């Protein structure tokens, strides 16, 4: 989503509203109980190794520059 906004040069103002009622925040809080209740399993996403490297920002800048041409 963020890449698409940048590519389309769309300005966005985002405000996070902290709420105990927002179930989408549960995994980020380490609360996986709801998954058990509905028979689902939480699997942590695996990131491409490039996102874990010290030079991630530089690599991403190069990729984004290549998309512009």
N, C-alpha and C positions, 0 to 999 in steps of 0.2 A: 504494500500500500504506500509506504513512504517513498519508495523509488518511483512509483507511478506519479505521485504528486510532484516530485522533483522534476521528472522528465516533462510533465505537462506544465511546469512552472506555475503551479497552483499554490497560492499562499493559504495556509491553514493555521487556525488558532485552536489548540486542543487544551481542554481543561479536564484534568482527572478529578473525578468526584469519588472520594473514598467512601465506601459504604459496606457495612456488614451484609447487606442484602444482595450485593452483586456477586452471584455465584461464579462468575468468570474470574474473579480474583482469588478464589479458594486455592488453586494450585500454587499461585505465587506466594501465598501465606503458608504453604506447606500442609494444607488441609486437604487430604485425599479421601476423607470419610464418605463424601457424597458418591464417589465412584464405586465404593464397595456397596452402597445402598442400592444402586441401580444396576449392579452386576458388570460394571465397566472396569477397565484396568488403565491406570495412568502410566504412560510411557514418556519419559523425558525426551524431548527432541534432540537429535544429534545434529550438530552443526558441521558444516564443511570446515576442514582444518584451517582454511584460510582465515576464518573468523576468530580463530584462537591465537593466531600469530601476532607477534609484536608489531609487525608492519601492516596490520590489517587496514588501517585508514589509507595508507598509500596504495595498497592493492585495490581497494574499492574505488579510489579516485581514478586509477588507471582504467578500471572496468567501465565506470560511468562515462569517462571521456571517450572511450571507444564506442559507446552507444550513441553518442551525439553525432558521430560521423557516418 
